[in-house]
């Protein structure tokens, strides 16, 4: 485990780490040559990405479970708005919980 990741991975079981890793808020679309290094190391790649969602990552000072959730929620809300899915079965707390980070306890 990398030294820069303890905030997200601390006190997490393998299943919770997978949920965070593959949640909507942790997705990037960059074709930049990212590595499995720390968030701080990859920020340079995100800054020059052609993807708005990747450049937006640089606005976060640290990459924590709370940041992953907040970014995922923002992206989820955008999807609801963009494809006019508000007030549908997708626009529910149950669906959002599964889509974002189901069964992961967020720290304050």
Residue, then its C-alpha position, 0 to 999 in steps of 0.5 A: x500500500x502506498x504511503x499517500x493512500x492511508x486516508x482512504x484505505x485506513x480501517x477498510x476491509x478489502x470489499x470496502x476498498x473495492x467499492x471505493x476504487x470502482x465507485x463513480x466518484x473515483x472514475x477517470x476518463x483520461x488517456x494520460x499515462x497515469x500510474x498506480x502512484x499517489x494522487x499527488x503524483x498523478x495530479x500533473x497528468x490530470x491537470x493536462x488531461x483533455x477530460x474535464x472530469x479529470x481536470x476537475x480532480x485537481x481541485x481536491x487537495x487530497x483524495x479521501x473517501x469523502x472526496x470520492x463520495x462528494x465527486x460521485x454525488x456531483x457526477x450522479x446529479x449531473x447524469x440525472x440532470x443531463x439525461x432528464x432522469x430526475x423523478x425516475x426510479x434511478x433518482x432514489x437514495x437506494x439506487x444512488x447508494x448502490x451506484x456510488x459507494x454501497x456498504x462503505x462507512x464514510x469518516x467525518 
